[in-house]
Amino acid sequence: MLAKGSWKDVKSLVGKIAETENSYMYTKDAQLPSHTRFALNGLSQLGSKTHFPPTFINELIAEGHGALADQIMATKCDDYFLNDRHNALLFREFGFGHKEPMIHGVLTDRYSVFDDKEVVNILESSDYLMGAGQIWYDVTPDQFHARFISSEKLYIGGDTSPLSMCVFVDNSMVGKSMLKIRFGLYRWACTNGVISDFKEFCILRERHVGTEKDWTRIVAESLIDVKRYEQMLLDKVKDMSITKSAIYDMTEEDAERYIRDKLTTSKKKAREIIECYNTVYGAFSKWDLCNAITEVAHNVETLDTRLLFEQRAMKVA
């Protein structure tokens, strides 16, 4: 879950995680660690690389067949090295939050590691980000997510809550995400965050491959036009606030189906969004529906799902 804190808090947490990192190359001649040493994402990535279904392995483990699960995993790894002609896999192991170190990532030997401590060094070189009015974050060995909220308040007609520009930063040390910096908005009354998932508002998207880059310069240049993006976003929200939502003329059944399909979510969550749209917001505009989606996003199961809701909200509305 997202926590509100200072940049010092973010930096400290990143440092604590980094202190427990012990990555190494797993080769065809080595013994594969037991399934008990794999975190959820690590097992999923191992399955993806070596072609076994992680859900099946998890079912075996849940039914008490851990030895069989280990045997299948080891066999598929042997096949991977034999058939795909790879020499090694990079196992990203972290002890943070566990009684014993766990493998959180399984990457190819061609993957260029870009750790969160490097991201921290880059971000703190930005006066704009370090001057944020609030910082919300969720940092684990799997994923770095931080949102920097400007202290400057923006207003649109018909919405009593002030808005602020918000910069969303994501990275993953285990291959779940490339380094991304995106613009969006923060609604102060309900702490709703909306990521503008339109191409022009994704100011940085860099894969963890290739040659060394001057990241400090790249980020600094990305944030030069903040005021222009701020006005573009405000204009977009103003237009959304006077435009009928996608579900305005739909039956409740059709609206539920629409939201469920567009957000890849359950009937229960779709109904929560419709209820929030009808009772908390105005039940009229695209901005009403956008806020209903981002408010329900507070209570979803995972950060990945929350970010999906927040980045699709504008388009779905």
Secondary structure, 3 states (H helix, E strand, C coil): CCEEECHHHHHHHHHHHHHCECCEEEECCCCCCCHHHECHHHHHHHHHHHCCCHHHHHHHHHCCCHHHHHHHHHHHHHHHHHHCCCCEEEEEEECCCCCCCEEEEEEECCCCCCCHHHHHHHHCCCHHHHCCCEEEEEECCCCEEEEEECCCCECCCCCCCCEEEEEEEEECCCCCCCEEEEEEEEECCCCEEEECCCHHHEEEEECCCCCCCCHHHHHHHHCCCHHHHHHHHHHHHHHHHCCECCCCCCCHHHHHHHHHHHHCCCHHHHHHHHHHHHHCCCCCEHHHHHHHHHHHHHHCCCHHHHHHHHHHHHHHC
